[in-house]
Amino acid sequence: MAIRREILEEYDTYLKQIKLAIDSFYLVIGFLSNYDMLFDDIVLGKYRLQKYSASSNLTN
């Protein structure tokens, strides 16, 4: 997900408080912005591993 810096700067006080569901927060502020949104169905990977997520326990 990519978001313009101008959009993030408008919501920086909220962004500093977010602990969970950051992707959902990005989607909501994208909807609230005056910019057009692009949704693409290209698969970039099968899954992603994050340090603090349920998928962090996956192994190959």
C-alpha angles and dihedrals in degrees: 000000000000125000130182115255090234090062094049092048090057090058101033095123090056092042091059090055098048113109101161138028096024090162090057090049091052091050093050095049088046089057091046093052125090091236127102117253127222121208115196127185097204110131109231096181143345094247139338129227120222127184095237104036139092089256093059090088094060118114132188 
